[in-house]
Structures are given as structure tokens and as C-alpha cells.
Amino acid sequence: MADPKGFLTTPRELPKRRPVEIRIQDWREVYTDFDPLRLQKQAGRCMDCGIPFCHQGCPLGNLIPEWNDLVWREDWHEAIERLHATNNFPEFTGRLCPAPCESACVLGINSDPVTIKQVEVEIVDRAWDEGWIAPQIAERLSGKTVAVVGSGPAGLAAAQQLTRAGHTVVVYERADRIGGLLRYGIPEFKMEKRHLELRLLQMEEEGTRFRTGVDVGTDITAEQLRKRHDAIVLAGGSTVPRDLDVPGRDLGGIHPAMDYLPGANRVQQGDIDSPPITAEGKDVIILGGGDTGADCLGTALRQKAKSVTQLEILARPPDSRNEKMPWPTYPMIYRISSAHEEGGDRVYAVSTQRFTGDVDGNVSGLVIAEVDEKFNPVEGTEQELPAQLVLLAMGFIGPEKGPLLEGLEVEFDQRGNVDRDGDWMTSTEGVFACGDMGRGQSLIVWAIAEGRSCAAAVDRWLIGDTTLPSPVLPTDRPIA
């Protein structure tokens, strides 16, 4: 145990966010540096429970009490070793994960949980700064080749694990850069892409090969892919956006969130001077109250939108747990992200009835109505909101059913995701699936955990055994 009285004497503390009026003028990450001594005190709040439920909250099986104790004792080098034992990319999860581990923290039963996520990101950032993170080169090659299709967190985790196991791994990505949603879906103010670049450089030095600008199934057929590689890992994600079938949907200026967010990221990477879709000077409506909606909000504010309103069909969540959300489940409570702190309005329990347009065929507004508990419109509550840009951030319904999946002849489950057995293999021999493509839209920690487990299954299938860890099964589900 770190500090035996830490949870009694030290209140929970997080680093400050940069002032709103300053940070919305740039695209840098919003948090200020956190003093190492104060962080050690935060790590010292960990009680090293007899049954650490934080492990149950984290699908990666992170050794949270161990690295909390190591940080408290100032053994940062050993802390990163423990962190990397279960997580390939803690600099990603430490910034992007909603921290179900903290919701499962035993201290959280009647107090504020340990700042697990912040300790995690501080460990890995220090490790990069100190030069402790180096390539892990396989001692010998297996002679087997593996294709990983998709370069999001699941695909990258699977690729890194399989490369370290001695296989020759090629990651195929149809975009012009590696990273998937990490690259083009996550705004710079949530995770600066320099963190991604560092990890990709490590992977290249380990031997992972990256092929960008390749639309597998079209540029390379499924048959060609199978001939070139001994195994295939499908990690293309859940990329088909949920749409809205209401009158006026065909008007100009109504876009899925993932048609909007990549343009802003491309500007920050120097690819283009201005985004193809911009919120500048417009009344912006965001449909969807989740993380993607918040990403759209923060982006629109930085693009100098005239106004931003985020609509959610669900009622406003409670401020704290209730009997329907007992510990250690992840509670669906009211949260204020950094983007929500920056501006915009949030409207709950409403649904869009129709869009209205101008003479040029572009959206000019939308009509909403309040809804009852069954999401039926309440008579007499309609009102029209002005909107020259509408962003659909209502989630994703599954993988694209294009030439690749058709060519590989994989089957789908009842939810429309790629079906796989208990060993991560699809209905086609030698073809595996992990991440959102198989489980549906989920969290980054689940993507990495699935990538690691899938890699172990592929390694076992190729050579008959494996030493790679397998933290989750395809049937695992989060506590909810």
C-alpha cells in the first residue's frame, strides 16, 4: 500500500484546465502541467484493496494499485514497466478513456475515487521524456505474415503484439495517414497527434510495416490479401454513422460528425489551409450528446461558430449515482467535459421533427419537440431553432459491408457486426476480427484489449502456442 492514510488526508485533485478564453483560441491540449509531488499524493490515495475492483472496471486488466504504489515511492521507471505490461498505448487511454476504472474504485463507494487516469498519463509522459520507451525487437522471426486491416487502437495493438511475437505484420490503412479515429476523429485539443507519432515510430522500429492509401477490397482484393498473408486481422471499426430519417434530411449543410471532424484535424496537420466544412459564423446544431458530440462542440467553438446547441433525446442524467446505477457499474450521470465548459447550450429530452431550408437548398433551421419517456413527441411543444450547419453525432451502427467483407465471405451477428468465435476467428478460416468491427461501437480500452487478445489468438493459430496475454474474450461485456 502506498500512503496508509492517503485516502483520509488527501482530497482528490486534477490538473487545472487552461482558461477558456485562451484555449479556444488554439488547438493545444486543454490541461496544464501537474506538479509531480501533488501527483504522488494522488497516487498515495490508492488503498491497495484486498479485491481491487478497478481491475474489474478496466478491460485491459491494468495493474492499477501496483503502479500507484510505485509512483508514490518515486519508482517511475518500474511504474511504466507495470503499465506497459497490460497496455500498449497508455498515452492514448490516459487522455481519451472515460475511466471506468475510477467508477469501480472502492474509494468511490463513499468518497471521490483515485485519479487513476491522471496517474496513468503522467507515468507514460515522463517515460517518453526520460527516454525509457524503446523498441522491443523480436529475438527471432516466425516466417509468418499477418495483415491487419485498419489502424485504429485495436489494429495497432494487435499489430504491435504480433510484431513483438516475431511475425511480419503489415498494417493497411485506406486514409493517407496511420491512426484511424485517433488521427482524424479525435480533435487536437483532446490529444495532440505528436503522441501518436511517437508510438508509430516505435512500432516501425520494431518492424511493423505500414501501408497507407490502400483501400483493401478494392486496391487489393480479398483474394490477393489472403494469398499474401498467412492470417488476416480485421480491425476496420464501426464506421457507418446512424442517420436521421426526417423531412429535409437531403438539404445541404447536414453532415455526419465524421465528415466534419477530419477536416479540422487536417488543417492542424498542415494538409489544407481551411476545412471543407466549417462552423465559422454559423448557428450550429449537434444531434447527439456523447463524446463525439462534445468533440464537434469544441471544434465548432474554435472555428468561431455564431452559436452551438447540442440536442439529446434522452432526459438529463442525474448528478450522482442512484439505485439504478450501483457501484461498481459505470454511472450514466451528468458530466461536463472541457468542451461543454467552453460554451454552447445543451438541450435534453427533445427530438428533431424536420429540417427547414432556404431557397438555395441549404438547411436554415430544424424543428424540435419535447419527448415523453417513450420518446414520443409531446403535442404543443414544437419550436424551430436556427441552423446553417447540422452535425449528426448519434453513434455508429456497424462496419461497412463493402468489397472486403464480401470478398472474405465473413458472416455477421444479429447486431450487424462481424461475427467471431471464442478464438476471435470469423466464419472464414484464418481471418480474425477485433475492436469495434466485431463488438460494435465501444471504448478505446476495449479496442486495445480486444486487439491484444486477438493477437494472442492469431499467434496461437499460426504457431500452435502463444506467450502473448489475452485480457478479454469476444463475449465479454462491460459492467453496465
C-alpha positions in Angstrom: 0.0 0.0 0.0 1.3 3.5 -0.8 0.3 6.0 1.9 -1.8 4.1 4.5 -3.7 7.3 5.4 -3.6 8.9 1.9 -7.3 8.4 1.2 -8.1 10.0 4.5 -5.8 13.0 4.4 -5.6 13.9 0.7 -8.6 15.1 -1.3 -8.9 14.2 -5.0 -7.2 16.7 -7.3 -6.8 17.0 -11.0 -4.7 19.4 -13.1 -6.2 22.7 -14.0 -7.7 23.3 -17.4 -6.3 26.3 -19.3 -8.6 29.4 -19.1 -11.5 29.0 -21.6 -10.8 32.4 -23.2 -7.3 31.3 -24.0 -7.6 27.7 -25.0 -10.4 28.2 -27.6 -8.0 30.4 -29.5 -5.8 27.4 -30.2 -5.9 23.7 -30.6 -3.5 22.6 -27.9 -4.5 20.2 -25.2 -6.6 21.9 -22.6 -4.9 20.7 -19.4 -1.9 22.4 -17.6 1.1 20.5 -16.2 0.6 18.7 -12.9 3.2 19.0 -10.2 4.9 15.6 -9.7 4.7 15.9 -5.9 1.0 16.6 -6.0 0.6 13.6 -8.3 2.4 11.4 -5.9 -0.1 12.4 -3.2 -2.9 11.5 -5.6 -1.3 8.1 -6.2 -1.0 7.7 -2.4 -4.8 7.8 -2.1 -4.9 4.2 -3.5 -5.9 1.8 -0.7 -4.4 -1.3 -2.4 -7.8 -3.1 -1.8 -8.0 -6.8 -1.0 -10.2 -7.0 -4.1 -9.2 -4.2 -6.4 -12.4 -3.6 -8.3 -10.6 -1.1 -10.5 -9.3 -4.2 -12.3 -12.8 -5.3 -13.0 -13.6 -1.8 -14.4 -10.7 -1.9 -16.8 -10.9 -4.5 -19.6 -7.1 -4.2 -20.0 -6.5 -5.6 -16.6 -4.2 -2.7 -15.7 -2.2 -3.3 -12.5 -3.5 -0.1 -11.0 -2.6 -0.5 -7.3 0.9 -1.6 -8.2 1.8 1.4 -10.3 0.0 3.8 -7.9 2.3 2.4 -5.2 5.4 2.7 -7.4 4.6 6.4 -8.2 4.2 7.1 -4.5 7.6 5.6 -3.9 9.0 7.6 -6.9 10.0 4.5 -8.8 8.7 5.9 -12.1 10.8 3.6 -14.3 9.2 0.5 -12.8 5.8 2.1 -12.9 6.0 2.4 -16.7 7.1 -1.3 -16.9 4.0 -2.3 -15.0 1.8 0.0 -17.1 3.1 -1.4 -20.4 2.7 -5.0 -19.1 -1.1 -4.6 -19.8 -1.5 -1.6 -22.1 0.3 -0.8 -25.4 -0.8 2.8 -25.5 -1.3 4.4 -22.1 -0.7 7.9 -23.6 -3.9 7.3 -25.6 -6.1 5.8 -22.9 -4.8 8.3 -20.3 -6.2 11.1 -22.5 -9.2 9.5 -24.1 -10.7 6.8 -21.9 -13.7 7.8 -19.8 -12.0 5.8 -16.9 -14.4 3.0 -16.0 -11.6 2.0 -13.5 -12.3 5.1 -11.5 -16.1 4.3 -11.4 -15.1 0.9 -10.0 -12.6 2.3 -7.4 -13.5 1.1 -3.9 -12.8 4.5 -2.5 -15.6 5.8 -4.8 -18.3 4.0 -2.8 -18.5 6.9 -0.3 -15.8 9.3 -1.5 -14.1 10.7 -4.6 -12.2 7.9 -6.4 -8.5 7.8 -7.0 -7.3 9.8 -10.0 -6.2 6.7 -11.8 -6.4 8.1 -15.3 -4.2 11.1 -14.4 -1.5 8.9 -12.8 -1.5 6.7 -15.9 -0.9 9.6 -18.3 1.8 11.2 -16.1 3.7 7.9 -15.9 3.8 7.4 -19.7 4.6 11.1 -20.4 7.5 11.0 -18.0 8.7 7.8 -19.6 8.7 9.3 -23.1 10.5 12.4 -21.7 13.2 10.3 -20.0 13.8 8.1 -23.0 12.7 4.9 -21.2 10.4 3.8 -24.0 12.4 1.9 -26.6 11.5 -0.5 -29.5 11.1 -4.1 -28.4 12.6 -6.2 -31.2 11.6 -9.8 -31.6 14.5 -12.2 -31.0 13.6 -14.3 -34.0 11.1 -14.2 -36.9 8.5 -16.8 -37.3 8.4 -16.7 -41.1 4.6 -16.0 -40.9 3.0 -12.8 -42.2 -0.1 -11.1 -40.9 -2.3 -8.4 -42.5 -4.0 -6.0 -40.1 -6.7 -4.1 -41.9 -7.4 -0.8 -40.1 -5.1 1.3 -38.0 -7.2 2.4 -35.1 -6.4 1.4 -31.5 -7.5 -2.2 -32.0 -5.5 -2.7 -35.1 -2.4 -1.0 -33.8 -2.5 -3.0 -30.6 -2.9 -6.3 -32.5 -0.1 -5.3 -34.9 2.4 -4.4 -32.1 1.8 -7.6 -30.2 2.1 -9.8 -33.3 5.3 -8.0 -34.4 6.8 -8.5 -31.0 5.9 -12.2 -31.2 8.1 -12.4 -34.3 5.6 -12.3 -37.2 5.9 -10.0 -40.2 3.0 -7.6 -39.8 1.6 -5.2 -42.4 -1.0 -2.7 -41.4 -3.3 -1.5 -44.2 -5.0 1.9 -43.9 -7.1 3.5 -46.6 -6.5 7.0 -45.3 -3.3 8.9 -46.1 -2.0 8.5 -42.5 -2.0 5.8 -39.9 -4.2 6.2 -36.8 -7.8 5.7 -37.7 -10.1 7.6 -35.3 -7.1 8.5 -33.2 -5.8 10.5 -36.2 -8.9 12.0 -37.8 -11.7 11.6 -35.3 -10.1 12.9 -32.1 -9.6 16.7 -32.0 -6.1 18.0 -31.3 -7.3 19.7 -28.1 -8.1 16.2 -26.7 -4.9 14.5 -27.9 -2.1 16.2 -29.8 -1.0 14.0 -32.6 2.6 14.1 -31.5 1.7 11.3 -29.0 0.5 9.1 -31.9 3.6 9.9 -34.0 5.9 8.8 -31.2 4.2 5.4 -30.8 4.1 4.8 -34.6 7.8 5.5 -34.8 8.4 2.9 -32.1 6.3 0.4 -34.0 8.2 1.0 -37.2 11.5 0.5 -35.5 10.1 -2.8 -34.1 9.4 -4.0 -37.6 5.7 -3.3 -38.2 5.1 -2.2 -41.8 2.5 0.5 -42.6 0.7 0.8 -46.0 -1.4 3.9 -46.3 -3.7 4.9 -49.1 -4.8 1.3 -49.7 -8.5 0.5 -49.8 -8.4 -3.2 -49.1 -11.0 -5.0 -51.1 -10.6 -2.5 -54.0 -6.9 -1.6 -54.4 -6.1 -5.1 -53.1 -8.7 -7.8 -53.5 -9.7 -10.1 -50.6 -8.2 -13.0 -52.6 -4.9 -11.2 -53.1 -4.8 -10.4 -49.4 -5.2 -14.0 -48.5 -2.5 -15.1 -50.9 0.0 -12.6 -49.5 -0.6 -13.3 -45.8 -0.9 -16.3 -43.5 -3.5 -14.6 -41.3 -5.7 -11.5 -41.6 -7.0 -9.3 -38.7 -10.0 -7.2 -39.4 -9.9 -4.0 -37.3 -11.7 -1.5 -39.5 -14.0 -0.3 -36.8 -17.7 0.6 -36.8 -17.8 3.3 -39.4 -21.4 3.5 -40.7 -23.0 6.5 -38.9 -26.5 6.4 -37.6 -28.6 8.6 -39.8 -31.9 10.6 -39.2 -34.8 9.9 -41.5 -36.9 13.1 -41.1 -38.2 15.5 -43.7 -35.5 17.9 -45.0 -32.6 15.5 -44.4 -31.4 16.0 -48.0 -30.8 19.7 -47.5 -27.2 20.9 -47.8 -25.3 21.6 -44.6 -26.3 18.4 -42.8 -23.3 16.2 -42.2 -22.3 13.1 -40.1 -19.8 14.1 -37.4 -17.0 12.0 -39.0 -17.4 14.0 -42.3 -16.8 17.2 -40.2 -14.1 16.4 -37.7 -11.3 15.1 -40.0 -11.2 18.4 -41.9 -10.3 20.3 -38.7 -7.5 17.8 -37.9 -6.2 18.0 -41.4 -5.8 21.8 -41.0 -3.8 21.2 -37.8 -1.6 18.7 -39.6 -0.9 21.3 -42.3 -2.6 19.3 -45.1 -5.0 22.1 -46.0 -5.5 25.7 -45.2 -9.1 25.6 -44.3 -11.6 22.8 -43.6 -14.1 21.7 -46.3 -16.9 22.0 -43.6 -16.6 24.9 -41.2 -18.7 26.3 -38.4 -17.4 29.8 -38.7 -20.1 32.4 -38.3 -22.9 29.8 -38.3 -25.6 28.6 -36.0 -24.6 25.0 -35.3 -26.8 22.2 -34.1 -25.3 19.0 -32.9 -27.6 15.9 -32.7 -26.2 13.6 -30.0 -24.9 14.2 -26.5 -22.0 11.8 -26.3 -18.2 12.2 -26.7 -18.4 12.7 -30.5 -20.9 15.4 -30.0 -18.6 17.1 -27.4 -15.7 16.8 -29.9 -17.9 18.6 -32.5 -18.8 21.3 -29.9 -15.2 22.1 -29.1 -14.2 22.1 -32.7 -17.1 24.4 -33.7 -16.3 26.9 -30.9 -12.6 27.0 -32.1 -13.9 27.7 -35.6 -15.8 30.7 -34.3 -19.3 29.5 -34.6 -22.0 32.0 -34.0 -23.9 29.7 -31.7 -23.7 26.0 -30.8 -26.6 23.9 -29.5 -26.3 20.2 -28.6 -29.5 18.2 -28.6 -30.1 14.9 -26.8 -33.2 12.7 -27.0 -32.6 11.3 -23.5 -33.6 13.1 -20.3 -30.8 15.0 -18.5 -28.9 12.4 -16.4 -28.8 12.7 -12.6 -25.8 14.4 -11.0 -24.8 11.3 -9.0 -25.4 7.6 -8.8 -28.9 6.3 -8.0 -30.3 2.8 -7.3 -30.3 2.0 -11.0 -26.5 2.7 -11.2 -25.0 0.9 -8.2 -21.2 0.8 -7.6 -19.1 -0.5 -9.4 -21.0 0.0 -12.6 -20.2 2.9 -14.9 -22.8 5.5 -13.9 -24.6 7.4 -16.6 -24.5 10.7 -14.8 -24.4 14.4 -15.9 -20.8 15.3 -16.9 -19.2 18.5 -18.1 -16.4 17.9 -20.5 -13.8 20.5 -21.3 -15.8 21.4 -24.5 -19.0 21.9 -22.5 -17.2 24.2 -20.2 -16.2 26.3 -23.2 -19.7 27.3 -24.3 -22.8 26.2 -26.2 -26.2 25.1 -25.0 -27.3 21.5 -24.1 -30.9 20.6 -24.5 -32.3 17.3 -23.3 -35.4 15.2 -23.9 -36.1 16.6 -27.4 -36.2 15.0 -30.9 -35.9 16.5 -34.4 -39.1 16.5 -36.3 -37.9 18.1 -39.6 -35.3 20.3 -41.1 -36.2 23.6 -42.8 -34.3 25.1 -45.7 -33.6 28.3 -47.7 -34.1 29.0 -51.4 -30.7 27.6 -52.2 -31.5 24.2 -50.8 -29.4 24.5 -47.7 -30.5 23.9 -44.1 -31.7 27.1 -42.3 -33.2 25.5 -39.2 -34.8 22.5 -37.6 -38.0 21.9 -35.7 -37.7 20.1 -32.4 -40.3 18.8 -29.9 -40.1 17.6 -26.4 -40.5 13.9 -25.9 -42.0 11.7 -23.2 -40.5 8.7 -21.5 -41.1 6.6 -24.6 -39.5 9.2 -26.9 -42.9 10.2 -28.4 -43.3 13.9 -29.3 -45.3 15.9 -26.8 -48.1 17.8 -28.5 -47.7 21.6 -28.4 -44.0 21.7 -27.7 -42.6 22.3 -31.2 -40.2 25.1 -31.7 -37.8 26.0 -34.5 -34.0 26.6 -34.0 -31.9 28.4 -36.5 -29.1 26.3 -38.0 -26.9 26.7 -41.0 -24.8 23.6 -40.0 -26.2 20.4 -38.5 -23.9 17.7 -37.3 -25.1 14.1 -36.7 -23.3 12.6 -33.8 -25.6 9.8 -32.9 -23.2 7.0 -33.0 -22.4 4.2 -35.5 -24.4 1.1 -36.5 -21.7 -1.2 -37.7 -18.9 -1.9 -40.2 -19.1 -1.1 -43.9 -20.3 -4.1 -45.8 -18.2 -3.5 -48.9 -15.9 -5.5 -51.2 -13.5 -6.5 -48.4 -16.0 -8.2 -46.1 -17.9 -9.6 -49.1 -14.8 -11.0 -50.7 -13.7 -12.6 -47.4 -17.2 -14.1 -47.1 -17.4 -13.4 -43.4 -20.7 -13.7 -41.6 -22.4 -11.2 -39.3 -24.0 -11.4 -35.9 -27.5 -10.2 -35.1 -26.3 -6.7 -34.5 -24.7 -6.5 -37.9 -21.1 -6.7 -36.7 -18.5 -9.2 -38.0 -19.2 -12.5 -36.2 -16.3 -14.3 -34.5 -15.9 -17.4 -32.3 -14.3 -17.7 -28.9 -10.9 -17.6 -30.6 -11.5 -14.3 -32.4 -11.8 -16.1 -35.8 -14.6 -15.2 -38.2 -16.5 -17.7 -40.2 -13.6 -17.7 -42.7 -10.6 -19.8 -41.7 -7.5 -17.6 -40.9 -9.5 -14.3 -40.8 -9.9 -12.8 -37.3 -11.8 -9.7 -36.1 -11.3 -7.3 -33.2 -12.3 -3.9 -32.0 -15.5 -2.1 -33.0 -15.8 -4.1 -36.2 -16.6 -7.1 -34.0 -18.1 -5.8 -30.8 -19.8 -2.6 -32.1 -19.1 1.0 -31.1 -17.2 1.0 -27.8 -14.4 2.5 -25.7 -10.7 2.8 -26.6 -9.8 0.5 -23.7 -12.0 -2.2 -25.1 -10.4 -1.7 -28.6 -6.9 -2.1 -27.2 -7.9 -5.1 -25.0 -9.5 -6.8 -28.0 -6.5 -6.1 -30.2 -4.2 -7.7 -27.6 -6.4 -10.7 -27.1 -6.9 -11.2 -30.8 -3.2 -11.1 -31.4 -2.7 -13.9 -28.9 -5.3 -16.0 -30.7 -3.6 -15.3 -34.1 -0.2 -16.2 -32.6 -1.6 -19.5 -31.2 -3.3 -20.3 -34.5 -0.1 -19.7 -36.5 2.5 -21.5 -34.4 0.4 -23.6 -32.0 1.1 -21.7 -28.8 1.5 -18.2 -27.5 3.0 -16.2 -24.7 1.0 -13.1 -25.5 -1.5 -12.0 -22.9 -5.2 -12.3 -23.6 -7.1 -9.9 -21.3 -10.7 -10.3 -22.7 -12.9 -12.7 -24.6 -15.1 -11.8 -27.6 -18.2 -12.4 -25.4 -17.0 -10.0 -22.6 -19.2 -7.0 -21.9 -18.5 -4.0 -19.6 -20.3 -3.8 -16.3 -23.4 -1.7 -17.1 
